[in-house]
Amino acid sequence: MAVQPTSTARTARKSTTKKSPSVATKPDSKIDAQKRHALIAEAAYLRAERRGFAPGHEEEDWLAAETEIDLALTANIKAVQ
């Protein structure tokens, strides 16, 4: 069973996302917000799986996955230009 992040964790994640520039909001982006979210969710799941789904790292997994995906998307956009 997955442990749901606390409301504080969700708030922190949302505020972090709002402060950092999002690839999905850039006008030259080739990916929509839903696809970006799905990529981040999958990357976060894979991080949790590698840890054996030990609880207490959900927010850390999400934020690391978000950084990983945003860097990959940014690199991909620059390669296309």
Secondary structure, DSSP 4 states (H G I P E B T S, - for coil): -PPPPPHHHHHHHHHHHHHSPPGGGSTT-SS-HHHHHHHHHHHHHHHHHHTTS-TT-HHHHHHHHHHHHHHHHHHHHHHH-
